Structure formats: structure tokens, C-alpha cells
Amino acid sequence: MWLTGQKADRERVVILGSGWAGYTLARQLDSKKYQAVVVSPRSYFAFTPLLASTSVGTLEFRTALEPIRSRRSKVAYFQGWADAVNFQERTVLIEESVDDPTVAMAPTADRLAQKEEQRNKQLKEKKKQRELFSLAYDKLIIAVGSYSQTFGTPGVKEHAFFLKDVGDARRIRNRILGCFEAAALPTTSDEMRWKLLNFAVVGGGPTGIEFSAELHDIITEDMVKIYPELIPFHKIAVYDVADKVLPMFDEKLGKYAMDTFRREGISIKTRHHVESLRPGSPGREAKDAVEEHACYTLKIKEEGEVGVGMVVWSTGLMQNPFIAHACRDLRELPERSARLLESGHEASGGAIWEVRNDAKTGSVVTDDRLRLKLVAKGKGESDSAKNHEAILTDVWAIGDCAILEGSVYPATAQVASQKAVWLAKRLNKDDIEKEPFSWKNMGVMAYIGNWKALLQGGGGSGISGRAAWLIWRGAYLTKSVSIRNKILIPIYWVINWIFGRDISRF
């Protein structure tokens, strides 16, 4: 295996992450020229646009997954967390995660900070047990993605449901069915039924809106036939702090979505602020041990305490702690790969270097060739080396964890994928200096339920309704990676249309 000190017959490109950026790049690198090695706690790529559909049974989980290891792929893979990077020695410290049960869930907490003290105490023991290993690279691609943003809201990390990975979709699906089964029990009061079947979605972006639409579909198309006596108790509410939902769409399309939701009975509550989430009913103390089918209390600044059966949290992204903890200080400039920029020709002598981060988002900053940028901190306020810059010629950063200097590109799968395609092409042709990266806006889409969708092109024009829904489904089917999933997806669409969704709990 390719550990420190071993030499491969091709240049080794270590890719940290198996999301839209990392997976796309690994598949498109020339296998005759490079040995792509993916390091990720997930052994698969999750096709995130389909997660809302899998969470309600419209599609099965397998249709949203693409394995990293494949008989048709020459990509190598290690299942683990990248813990640290040594840019001077060109190595990455990896912690194996084969038995980690959290890898298929949305990351919300600072894993590195939580485990730092514990790992320091056990470092020598883990090395003996081969739980930590060092991986050498010729080129490094940082594509570790981002975490779900909770804004430090009390109880959200512990009790809310997220929708960034297939494990989240599975939890949501089981919770929906659990709420209906609990509400159907003869021992459940009507008061508790109102709470159990009150579903709250926090966040009015595409993920929150599409999940609300899919949830409405399963209730009005399937649950109404299976639990007809419970349908009057159900409620779906979307909360957002902004003045409107789907801000990336123009005003006409956004209004169409809000009007459609209101007609379907979905409440849109803009300018609402979530203050906390806890287990138990409103007005009662939270129990130490909460039964699986118990409700939660969502505290809203404008409404007070509200009893809900489930809260799906989709409010944006926060920076991956790996960037701050493991990919920051260099102490000295890597001699083999660093290149001083014009303003930094005199900075190499007495400076302490660090990876440059965006002040607003915390993302690492890259140049227009997606190479990692460094900044010299200097040893004092008067040090002439302070704030000079350099780039690493063998390290690139793409995806949600990186921002191109001077750009305002959104943190979306579309941007991450385009960066990966551009970088793979440049590396394959060995002409990284030929042209800078530029993003082409291909537009945005969102499903709003009842076979209706929104579509806004990159030029600003948009359509809505059934025609947009057909394009939405066609686009996702086309973008699916494997032929297997291109076959399975329409098959499941037809099966569920004829026979209804599978509502078994597992």
C-alpha cells in the first residue's frame, strides 16, 4: 500500500473527499498518467439532489449512491478521516474510519476539536494498532466539503434531522413513519397526534423546499389511503429568517412556489427565528430518556413553544473544521512546492506562513488555477514580510471548502463539479497555466410538489409547473453517474407511481 516512503509508478494524486468535487475529479483523471487515491470516511458518492426523494420512499437509497471502488474504475481508496497535512514532507495523516457509525450522517460538530485531547493521549497506541497512518502524495486535492450550519442553536445538533447524506435520509424516513405509527396507536391522545404529525422544516432554500414538497406528496398520495383518520392532524411548516424562500430564484418564480405551497396547505413562515429545540412536549420538562415516538418542542421567537414530531434542519453550510485545525499553520514555506508571488519576493526569510482563509466564510482561498494560497504572518507588526503571499504548486482546493479569490461563486454542487472537471482536464494535459477557471451558471431547479417544479436558466429566464418538472426529472436522471442508476431510477419512479411508496420501517 502507498504509505510514506513508498514510490508509485505514476504520479500519486491524493484526493481528500468523495463528494461532488472529489469524486468527479477522481473519475476524470487520466489513469495512465496518475494514480488517483481517494481518502474519505464514506466509501461512496452521494447524489444529493435525490436525497429528498429517498427520504420519503419515492426512490430507494441505492439510487443515490455511487461506490468509490468499482470494477470499472482504477481509483484507489482508503476509508478514513484526514487529520493533518504536512506540506513540507508531502504527507497526509489519516485516521481510519471503517467502523465509524457517523460517516453517513450530516457532519454538524467539530470532530477534530472534540477528539483532539483524546487522540493526543492515544496517539502512540493508535500508531501501534495501525489506526493512524501517513500517506505520501505528489499532488494533493483538498475537497473535504462543509458541515451543516446550526448557528449554535441549542438542541439542534442533538435532536434535529439533517439531509446531507443517505444516513440522514434513512433516519428521516423512519421518523416520518414512526410518527404516523405512534399517532395511530389507540393510547395516543388527539393532542399528541397534533404534535406528532406537525412537521417543521427550517430553511427555505432548495433542500428545505424540495423535502417539504416530497413530504407533502407521500402524505397526500400514500398516507391518506393508509391512515385516512390521521390526515386531518398533519401539518407541514417551513420556517426561514429571510423575507422569502428560494432567494436564488427571481421574484416571479419565488412567488409561484409560495402560492403553490399555500394552496397545498404547507405553511410558509418567513422572518421567523428558531431559538431552541428540545425533546418533550411544550410546557413540560424534557425527560432524561425520551421514547422514540415522543414529540419535540421547537421554540420560535415569534410564536413561542411549538410541539412537533420532527424538525428537518436545512439552513446552510459552515466550514469543515479540518480546514481550521489541520490545514492552517505551516511554520515554514515548503521549499519544493511553494512559489512566492510578486509581492512576496522578500518574504521567505523571517516569516511564519499559514494557509490563507476567507474572513467571512472561513474557506481556504485559492488563485484562479485553484491552487492553495499562503500568507506570511511575520514575526511582529513591523515585519516587512507580513501579509506577503505564495501559492503551493502541488496542492489544489475545490468544492465547498474553498473559495476562489475575488469570486462570489455559490457553494453548490454545480460549482464544485465544474471546478473538478476543469482541474482534471488541466492536469491531464499538464497545462495548468493555460487558462484560469471560470464558472458557467447552468441555472437552478427545485421541486415544489404535485408534479410541479421551478427552473431558472443561467441567463435569468425561467419556467414553472409541469414542464419544469419534466426537465427537473430528466436533468437528474441524465446527471446520475452509473448506467445501473440510470436504469433503476425510472424503474422506481414507475413502480411507486403504480403501487405506491414502500412505507415499511427498518
Secondary structure, 3 states (H helix, E strand, C coil): CCCCCCCCCCEEEEEECCCHHHHHHHHHCCCCCEEEEEEECCCEEECHHHHHHHCCCCCCHHHHEEECCCCCCCCEEEEEEEEEEECCCCEEEEEECCCCCCCCCCCCCCHHHHHHHHHHHHHHHHHHCCCEEEEECCEEEECCCEEECCCCCCCHHHHCECCCCHHHHHHHHHHHHHHHHHHHCCCCCHHHHHHHCEEEEECCCHHHHHHHHHHHHHHHHHHHHHCCCCHHHCEEEEEECCCCCCCCCCHHHHHHHHHHHHHCCEEEEECCCEEEEEECCCCCCCCCCCCCCCCEEEEECCCEEEEECEEEECCCEEECHHHHHCCCECCCCCCCCEEECHHHCCCCCCCCEEECECCCCCCEEECCCCEEEEEECCCCCCCCCCCCEEEEEEEEECCCCEEECCCCCCCCHHHHHHHHHHHHHHHHHCCCCCCCCCCCCCCEEEEEECCEEEEECCCCCEEEEHHHHHHHHHHHHHHCCCHHHHHHHHHHHHHHHHHCCCCCCC
